[in-house]
Amino acid sequence: LSSSSGLTHESHRKDVEQVYLRCSEGSIEWMYPTGALIVNLRPNISPASYKHLTVCIKPFKDSAGANIYLEKTGELKLLVRDGDRSPSRVYCFGYDQGGLFVEATPQQDISRKITGFQYELMSKGLAADLHTASAPCRPCSDTEVLLAVCTSDFVIRGSIQNVTNEAEEQESVIHVGVNKLYRQKSKVFQLTGESGNWRGQIKTLLECGVKPGDGDFLFTGRMHFGEARLGCAPRFKDFQRMYKEAKDKGLNPCEIGPD
């Protein structure tokens, strides 16, 4: 978390402050914004790898007081307009497309404003998984499922207990009852209640039209801004079939107990 305040620069409304961030994910909070911030993302990796990175930012729900631009060699491209209330909107761009320039907008009372956003740096391949613009809802092929089992942030066998649709955010929340937890990067799926059942929530696009259904699925996906995002999710019996076929041929990219 990087935090800054514009009140100390009240007499210098045109000041530009540089911020350097070394973490691959985190957040920026700019209280009482005046002037501008240049946000330099400098992860602790070889500079030669920068060209393979994608940057994603997600403004705080109540973020206000500044415009956020993509800046490269003095040219500004507007990313987030001050006052834009697009819930859960995520903005992504290639690391080599430029840096972030956050400019305060004129305010009558800056003490009421806080500009903020979360950011994540990821490889372009992972970013493409999260933002498959061409066909975000299409079923995965057998090869994609088997690879997802090896590379996803979470892999679980479970059933759909309920689906709630968030029309404003254009998302669906899948409420999952977990029968077997193979892997999870963050503690999204947890034991709940005295019954000792594992439960959790996975988000996906509203346009995919997920409905509650009988039977078990293999849910895979990635963590994105602290939320589980759905990747491949075949019916579990279909996963058992494809896993056995690949294992018999010696083509499994990784081992996982299918039962």
Beta strands, then each sheet from edge to edge (+ up, - down):
strand 1: 2-5
strand 2: 16-21
strand 3: 25-31
strand 4: 36-41
strand 5: 53-59
strand 6: 66-72
strand 7: 75-80
strand 8: 91-94
strand 9: 99-104
strand 10: 114-123
strand 11: 154-166
strand 12: 171-184
strand 13: 190-192
strand 14: 197-205
strand 15: 217-224
strand 16: 227-230
sheet 1: 1+ 3+ 10- 5+ 8-
sheet 2: 2+ 4+ 9- 6+ 7-
sheet 3: 13+ 14- 12+ 11- 15+ 16-
end
